[in-house]
Amino acid sequence: MVYLAYLYTVASARLRTLGRDGEGDRGDNPVPTAIIIVGLALMAGLVVAWAMTTADGFMDQSGDIAEMPGGDGGEG
């Protein structure tokens, strides 16, 4: 019950501060949003490139299923 009272108090205080005229988004962030988005896109590209390289390396390993023991349908 104490936890619910705490959540109610925090939520009501936050709603009061959002309702004030002077508490709007002033845009004074030191790092513009566009730079953050570009950085995230570059990091996503690096992760995709790493995953593709890893998958290609795995697929290029020598050996076929037919060369493995039991690769001809489980007989052998």
PLY file of the C-alpha trace (Angstrom):
ply
format ascii 1.0
element vertex 76
property float x
property float y
property float z
element edge 75
property int vertex1
property int vertex2
end_header
0.00 0.00 0.00
2.88 2.33 0.77
4.27 1.64 -2.70
1.00 2.69 -4.34
0.92 5.89 -2.28
4.48 6.63 -3.38
3.62 6.06 -7.04
0.56 8.28 -6.72
2.62 11.06 -5.15
5.36 10.86 -7.78
2.88 10.77 -10.65
0.86 13.70 -9.35
4.00 15.78 -8.74
5.22 15.03 -12.26
1.86 15.98 -13.76
1.92 19.27 -11.87
5.37 20.13 -13.21
4.34 19.22 -16.76
1.30 21.49 -16.47
3.38 24.58 -15.74
4.10 26.97 -18.59
7.83 27.28 -17.94
8.58 23.55 -17.97
8.27 22.90 -21.67
10.94 21.34 -23.84
13.46 24.12 -24.29
15.70 22.23 -26.69
18.86 22.93 -24.69
20.23 19.41 -25.04
24.01 19.53 -25.60
23.81 16.77 -28.23
21.24 17.32 -30.96
18.82 14.49 -31.63
19.98 14.16 -35.24
23.52 13.34 -34.12
22.21 10.69 -31.73
20.12 9.11 -34.50
23.08 9.05 -36.90
25.25 7.43 -34.24
22.65 4.77 -33.54
22.27 4.08 -37.28
26.04 3.69 -37.66
26.22 1.32 -34.72
23.34 -0.73 -36.15
25.19 -0.92 -39.48
28.31 -2.16 -37.71
26.34 -4.85 -35.89
24.75 -6.01 -39.15
28.14 -6.06 -40.91
29.64 -8.09 -38.04
26.74 -10.55 -38.13
27.05 -10.97 -41.91
30.80 -11.55 -41.64
30.30 -14.11 -38.90
27.57 -15.90 -40.86
29.65 -15.90 -44.07
32.61 -17.32 -42.16
30.44 -20.05 -40.73
28.98 -20.91 -44.12
32.42 -20.97 -45.77
33.75 -23.65 -43.44
35.03 -26.67 -45.31
33.02 -29.85 -45.27
29.60 -30.88 -46.35
26.92 -32.76 -44.52
27.49 -35.71 -46.86
31.13 -35.95 -45.70
30.16 -36.21 -42.04
29.50 -39.60 -40.44
25.88 -40.54 -40.93
25.36 -37.76 -43.45
23.90 -40.10 -46.05
20.55 -40.46 -44.35
21.72 -41.78 -41.02
23.09 -45.06 -42.32
26.67 -45.76 -41.62
0 1
1 2
2 3
3 4
4 5
5 6
6 7
7 8
8 9
9 10
10 11
11 12
12 13
13 14
14 15
15 16
16 17
17 18
18 19
19 20
20 21
21 22
22 23
23 24
24 25
25 26
26 27
27 28
28 29
29 30
30 31
31 32
32 33
33 34
34 35
35 36
36 37
37 38
38 39
39 40
40 41
41 42
42 43
43 44
44 45
45 46
46 47
47 48
48 49
49 50
50 51
51 52
52 53
53 54
54 55
55 56
56 57
57 58
58 59
59 60
60 61
61 62
62 63
63 64
64 65
65 66
66 67
67 68
68 69
69 70
70 71
71 72
72 73
73 74
74 75
